[in-house]
Amino acid sequence: MIVPAGSGTRRGRGSSRLLRTADVGAANRARVLQALADHGPLSRADLARLADVPRATIGSIVANLLASGVLEETAPRRQASGAGKPARPLWFGADVGLTGGVLVRPGTIETAVVSTSGEIVSRGASPFAVSASRADLDRQLVSAAAAVLRPYRGRLVGTGVAMPASCDGETGEVVACTPVPGLVGTRLPALLRRATGVPVVLEEDARALAVGQRWFGQARGVDDFVAVQIGAGIGAGIMLDGRLYRAGPATSEIGHTCVDIRGERCRCGLTGCWETIASLRWLRREAVARRLRAGRTLTPGGLVERAGDPAVADLLDTYADHVAVGIANLVQLLSLRVFILHGEVVGGGEPLRLLIERAVVRRTLPVLAGAVRVEFAALDQDAGLLGAAAAALTKELAIVA
């Protein structure tokens, strides 16, 4: 049996429920698919080695997946030893199809059709008014997304929608959305499903980034990491033991944890949030207060470019330290060591990444600090779209995330 004792249902309600035979089969199937997503293409022998089970056990699981078209055998690959019959690595089959990714940003909706390898096959973007009513937003967003997705009807297996909002994953309802208040109460997945005829899953944008990283990015094969989005706001998708952490509709709102009990009031209504000292809004406000040139439009990239100016260099150090505060808190709280940053902060490149990583290490207990890695997302420009599509792919393949 591939499933370790106690796995599969250890988090959340019902964690004491015993696994039925059907549950074990589904869990083992999901683990084979996750291993391929993390490390594939892989041969049957590779899968058996990873799962630490006999090859015959893997063979029976794979046979069903091949028969259903979920997997297919790729071109033969000669063994490293050069002896024996060449292996036929397994990968996701053509019948798995394409997935749609829809990313809602303030003022813009981006839509893409994505392959199982992360290739964007088609894409489009449309503007919308953030002040529009819910009915108008529903109409605009569905129309814009459907225009890109409908030509692939029959080939799409599902669509993921990611947005900067607190979402109820069960009902598909937007619970809160500070950047676009008109979205509160909408059930975009149901509307989009009626328009396109395929299943639709809703995900918070920061959590979608973590799923996208696990499928297509630097976190392939990494079970424990955090994808942190830092721009106008701050959010995080936390992956623990290979599972996306879900404890409620606002679990990605890490930017609203308190880092300064006497800090300024945040746009969320709380005081001293991490977002108030590390967002792009803070950076620009601080640049204006320090009378730096073009402070109102300053970006992390511009900050690094002008770091030869001592005044700018000082703000750069402060910004890096402020970003590091929240990351260090996550290190201490969850003993996580890998952080993949997305958003405007990535524009600062390697100089800013190094400053942030060093500041995190300084603020972390030595027992944890040595293994801390802060990375900038390599697929940042399309990370949101890929994350939305990955959420749909995860749901379609019944992989636990």
VOBA-777675 format. One record per residue (C-alpha): residue number from 0; residue in three letters; x, z, y. Coordinates in steps of 0.2 Angstrom, whole numbers, plus 5000, padded with zeros to 4 digits. Example, Ala and Ser with C-alpha at 12.3 -4.5 7.8 and 13.67 -1.06 7.14 Angstrom:
# VOBA-777675
num residu u w v
0 ALA 5062 5039 4978
1 SER 5068 5036 4995
# end
This chain:
# VOBA-777675
num residu u w v
0 MET 5000 5000 5000
1 ILE 5007 4995 5017
2 VAL 4997 5008 5027
3 PRO 5006 5024 5029
4 ALA 4997 5040 5027
5 GLY 4986 5045 5042
6 SER 4988 5028 5051
7 GLY 4975 5017 5057
8 THR 4963 5030 5063
9 ARG 4973 5044 5070
10 ARG 4968 5043 5089
11 GLY 4952 5045 5097
12 ARG 4935 5050 5089
13 GLY 4933 5049 5070
14 SER 4952 5052 5067
15 SER 4947 5063 5052
16 ARG 4937 5049 5044
17 LEU 4945 5043 5027
18 LEU 4950 5025 5025
19 ARG 4938 5015 5014
20 THR 4945 5001 5003
21 ALA 4939 4988 5015
22 ASP 4948 4997 5029
23 VAL 4964 4998 5020
24 GLY 4963 4979 5017
25 ALA 4959 4975 5035
26 ALA 4973 4987 5041
27 ASN 4986 4979 5030
28 ARG 4980 4961 5035
29 ALA 4982 4967 5053
30 ARG 5000 4973 5050
31 VAL 5005 4957 5042
32 LEU 4999 4948 5057
33 GLN 5007 4960 5069
34 ALA 5024 4958 5060
35 LEU 5022 4939 5063
36 ALA 5018 4941 5081
37 ASP 5032 4953 5083
38 HIS 5046 4944 5073
39 GLY 5039 4928 5066
40 PRO 5040 4915 5060
41 LEU 5044 4925 5044
42 SER 5045 4921 5025
43 ARG 5036 4931 5012
44 ALA 5052 4940 5008
45 ASP 5055 4944 5026
46 LEU 5038 4952 5027
47 ALA 5040 4962 5011
48 ARG 5056 4969 5018
49 LEU 5049 4974 5034
50 ALA 5034 4982 5026
51 ASP 5045 4990 5012
52 VAL 5033 4984 4998
53 PRO 5035 4972 4983
54 ARG 5034 4954 4987
55 ALA 5018 4952 4976
56 THR 5009 4964 4988
57 ILE 5013 4953 5002
58 GLY 5009 4938 4992
59 SER 4991 4943 4989
60 ILE 4988 4947 5008
61 VAL 4996 4930 5013
62 ALA 4986 4920 5001
63 ASN 4970 4925 5009
64 LEU 4977 4922 5026
65 LEU 4983 4904 5021
66 ALA 4966 4900 5013
67 SER 4957 4905 5028
68 GLY 4968 4894 5040
69 VAL 4974 4909 5050
70 LEU 4992 4906 5044
71 GLU 5001 4891 5038
72 GLU 5018 4887 5030
73 THR 5031 4879 5042
74 ALA 5046 4868 5037
75 PRO 5057 4875 5023
76 ARG 5072 4886 5028
77 ARG 5087 4888 5018
78 GLN 5092 4905 5013
79 ALA 5107 4913 5022
80 SER 5116 4914 5005
81 GLY 5113 4895 5002
82 ALA 5107 4899 4985
83 GLY 5089 4898 4978
84 LYS 5074 4888 4984
85 PRO 5072 4886 5003
86 ALA 5059 4899 5010
87 ARG 5044 4892 5019
88 PRO 5042 4904 5034
89 LEU 5024 4908 5039
90 TRP 5016 4906 5056
91 PHE 4999 4906 5064
92 GLY 4989 4890 5059
93 ALA 4982 4876 5069
94 ASP 4965 4883 5065
95 VAL 4968 4899 5074
96 GLY 4966 4888 5089
97 LEU 4968 4891 5108
98 THR 4963 4906 5119
99 GLY 4958 4906 5136
100 GLY 4965 4918 5149
101 VAL 4956 4922 5165
102 LEU 4965 4933 5179
103 VAL 4956 4939 5194
104 ARG 4966 4944 5209
105 PRO 4959 4948 5226
106 GLY 4954 4931 5233
107 THR 4959 4921 5218
108 ILE 4954 4917 5200
109 GLU 4967 4909 5189
110 THR 4962 4902 5172
111 ALA 4972 4895 5158
112 VAL 4971 4888 5140
113 VAL 4985 4896 5130
114 SER 4992 4892 5113
115 THR 4997 4905 5100
116 SER 5016 4902 5105
117 GLY 5012 4906 5123
118 GLU 5012 4889 5130
119 ILE 5000 4885 5144
120 VAL 4991 4870 5139
121 SER 4979 4869 5155
122 ARG 4977 4879 5170
123 GLY 4967 4880 5187
124 ALA 4965 4891 5202
125 SER 4951 4894 5214
126 PRO 4949 4905 5229
127 PHE 4934 4917 5232
128 ALA 4929 4928 5246
129 VAL 4933 4947 5242
130 SER 4919 4952 5253
131 ALA 4906 4942 5243
132 SER 4891 4950 5234
133 ARG 4891 4953 5216
134 ALA 4879 4939 5212
135 ASP 4890 4927 5222
136 LEU 4906 4933 5214
137 ASP 4898 4931 5197
138 ARG 4893 4913 5201
139 GLN 4910 4908 5208
140 LEU 4920 4916 5195
141 VAL 4911 4909 5180
142 SER 4910 4892 5188
143 ALA 4929 4892 5191
144 ALA 4934 4898 5174
145 ALA 4922 4887 5165
146 ALA 4928 4872 5173
147 VAL 4945 4874 5165
148 LEU 4939 4881 5148
149 ARG 4924 4869 5144
150 PRO 4934 4854 5140
151 TYR 4942 4864 5126
152 ARG 4925 4870 5119
153 GLY 4927 4869 5100
154 ARG 4945 4873 5100
155 LEU 4944 4889 5109
156 VAL 4943 4905 5098
157 GLY 4941 4917 5112
158 THR 4944 4921 5131
159 GLY 4952 4936 5139
160 VAL 4948 4942 5157
161 ALA 4960 4953 5166
162 MET 4957 4960 5183
163 PRO 4963 4975 5194
164 ALA 4948 4986 5190
165 SER 4943 5000 5179
166 CYS 4933 4993 5165
167 ASP 4922 4998 5151
168 GLY 4929 4988 5136
169 GLU 4914 4992 5125
170 THR 4901 4986 5137
171 GLY 4912 4973 5147
172 GLU 4906 4981 5163
173 VAL 4917 4984 5179
174 VAL 4916 5003 5183
175 ALA 4927 5003 5199
176 CYS 4937 4990 5208
177 THR 4945 4995 5225
178 PRO 4952 4977 5229
179 VAL 4936 4968 5226
180 PRO 4921 4981 5228
181 GLY 4908 4967 5224
182 LEU 4914 4966 5206
183 VAL 4908 4984 5202
184 GLY 4893 4983 5190
185 THR 4897 4965 5185
186 ARG 4898 4961 5166
187 LEU 4908 4945 5168
188 PRO 4912 4943 5149
189 ALA 4893 4941 5145
190 LEU 4891 4928 5158
191 LEU 4907 4919 5154
192 ARG 4902 4919 5135
193 ARG 4885 4911 5139
194 ALA 4894 4898 5150
195 THR 4908 4893 5137
196 GLY 4901 4898 5120
197 VAL 4916 4908 5114
198 PRO 4919 4927 5113
199 VAL 4925 4935 5129
200 VAL 4935 4952 5130
201 LEU 4938 4961 5147
202 GLU 4954 4971 5150
203 GLU 4962 4980 5165
204 ASP 4976 4969 5172
205 ALA 4990 4981 5169
206 ARG 4985 4984 5151
207 ALA 4984 4966 5148
208 LEU 5002 4964 5154
209 ALA 5007 4976 5140
210 VAL 4998 4965 5127
211 GLY 5005 4949 5134
212 GLN 5023 4957 5133
213 ARG 5020 4962 5115
214 TRP 5015 4944 5110
215 PHE 5025 4933 5122
216 GLY 5038 4943 5131
217 GLN 5053 4955 5131
218 ALA 5043 4968 5121
219 ARG 5041 4957 5105
220 GLY 5045 4969 5091
221 VAL 5045 4984 5102
222 ASP 5032 4998 5098
223 ASP 5034 5010 5112
224 PHE 5036 5004 5130
225 VAL 5027 5003 5147
226 ALA 5022 4988 5157
227 VAL 5021 4993 5175
228 GLN 5014 4982 5189
229 ILE 5021 4986 5206
230 GLY 5014 4977 5221
231 ALA 5000 4980 5233
232 GLY 4995 4994 5220
233 ILE 5003 5001 5205
234 GLY 4996 5001 5187
235 ALA 5003 5003 5169
236 GLY 4999 4997 5152
237 ILE 5006 5010 5139
238 MET 5010 5005 5122
239 LEU 5013 5019 5110
240 ASP 5017 5016 5091
241 GLY 5012 4998 5093
242 ARG 4995 5002 5100
243 LEU 4989 5000 5118
244 TYR 4984 5018 5124
245 ARG 4966 5018 5128
246 ALA 4958 5035 5133
247 GLY 4945 5029 5146
248 PRO 4942 5016 5159
249 ALA 4955 5022 5171
250 THR 4970 5025 5159
251 SER 4980 5011 5168
252 GLU 4979 5019 5185
253 ILE 4996 5028 5185
254 GLY 4998 5024 5203
255 HIS 4986 5037 5207
256 THR 4996 5051 5199
257 CYS 5002 5064 5212
258 VAL 5020 5064 5217
259 ASP 5018 5073 5233
260 ILE 5006 5087 5235
261 ARG 5008 5086 5254
262 GLY 5008 5067 5255
263 GLU 4996 5055 5264
264 ARG 4979 5051 5259
265 CYS 4978 5036 5247
266 ARG 4965 5022 5248
267 CYS 4957 5030 5232
268 GLY 4953 5046 5241
269 LEU 4966 5057 5233
270 THR 4982 5064 5242
271 GLY 5000 5060 5238
272 CYS 4998 5046 5225
273 TRP 5013 5037 5218
274 GLU 5005 5022 5226
275 THR 5007 5029 5243
276 ILE 5026 5029 5242
277 ALA 5030 5015 5231
278 SER 5018 5001 5234
279 LEU 5021 4985 5245
280 ARG 5010 4992 5258
281 TRP 5021 5008 5259
282 LEU 5037 4997 5260
283 ARG 5030 4986 5275
284 ARG 5023 5001 5284
285 GLU 5040 5010 5282
286 ALA 5049 4994 5288
287 VAL 5038 4994 5304
288 ALA 5041 5012 5307
289 ARG 5060 5010 5306
290 ARG 5058 4995 5318
291 LEU 5065 4982 5305
292 ARG 5064 4964 5309
293 ALA 5048 4955 5301
294 GLY 5043 4972 5294
295 ARG 5025 4967 5292
296 THR 5029 4954 5280
297 LEU 5044 4961 5271
298 THR 5046 4959 5252
299 PRO 5057 4968 5240
300 GLY 5066 4951 5238
301 GLY 5069 4950 5257
302 LEU 5075 4968 5257
303 VAL 5089 4964 5245
304 GLU 5093 4948 5254
305 ARG 5096 4958 5270
306 ALA 5104 4973 5262
307 GLY 5120 4970 5272
308 ASP 5112 4978 5286
309 PRO 5114 4997 5284
310 ALA 5097 5001 5290
311 VAL 5089 4989 5277
312 ALA 5101 4995 5264
313 ASP 5094 5013 5267
314 LEU 5076 5007 5265
315 LEU 5081 4998 5249
316 ASP 5088 5014 5242
317 THR 5073 5024 5247
318 TYR 5061 5011 5240
319 ALA 5070 5011 5223
320 ASP 5070 5030 5222
321 HIS 5051 5030 5226
322 VAL 5048 5018 5212
323 ALA 5059 5028 5200
324 VAL 5049 5044 5203
325 GLY 5034 5038 5194
326 ILE 5044 5030 5180
327 ALA 5054 5046 5177
328 ASN 5038 5056 5176
329 LEU 5032 5044 5162
330 VAL 5049 5046 5153
331 GLN 5047 5065 5154
332 LEU 5029 5065 5149
333 LEU 5029 5053 5134
334 SER 5048 5051 5130
335 LEU 5046 5033 5133
336 ARG 5062 5023 5136
337 VAL 5058 5005 5139
338 PHE 5049 5000 5156
339 ILE 5045 4982 5160
340 LEU 5041 4980 5178
341 HIS 5030 4966 5185
342 GLY 5023 4961 5202
343 GLU 5032 4960 5219
344 VAL 5045 4972 5214
345 VAL 5053 4959 5203
346 GLY 5058 4948 5218
347 GLY 5071 4961 5221
348 GLY 5081 4954 5206
349 GLU 5096 4962 5197
350 PRO 5102 4973 5212
351 LEU 5085 4981 5214
352 ARG 5083 4983 5195
353 LEU 5099 4992 5194
354 LEU 5095 5004 5208
355 ILE 5078 5008 5200
356 GLU 5086 5011 5183
357 ARG 5100 5022 5190
358 ALA 5087 5032 5200
359 VAL 5076 5035 5185
360 VAL 5091 5041 5175
361 ARG 5096 5053 5189
362 ARG 5078 5060 5188
363 THR 5077 5062 5169
364 LEU 5083 5076 5158
365 PRO 5100 5071 5150
366 VAL 5092 5071 5132
367 LEU 5081 5057 5137
368 ALA 5091 5048 5151
369 GLY 5104 5039 5140
370 ALA 5092 5027 5132
371 VAL 5081 5023 5147
372 ARG 5080 5004 5150
373 VAL 5071 4997 5166
374 GLU 5068 4978 5164
375 PHE 5060 4965 5176
376 ALA 5048 4954 5167
377 ALA 5055 4937 5163
378 LEU 5038 4929 5162
379 ASP 5031 4937 5178
380 GLN 5023 4922 5186
381 ASP 5011 4919 5172
382 ALA 5012 4937 5164
383 GLY 4994 4941 5169
384 LEU 4987 4925 5162
385 LEU 4996 4926 5146
386 GLY 4991 4944 5145
387 ALA 4973 4940 5147
388 ALA 4975 4927 5133
389 ALA 4984 4939 5122
390 ALA 4970 4951 5123
391 ALA 4958 4938 5116
392 LEU 4970 4933 5103
393 THR 4973 4951 5098
394 LYS 4954 4953 5097
395 GLU 4951 4937 5087
396 LEU 4964 4941 5074
397 ALA 4958 4959 5073
398 ILE 4976 4966 5076
399 VAL 4975 4984 5082
400 ALA 4981 4985 5100
# end
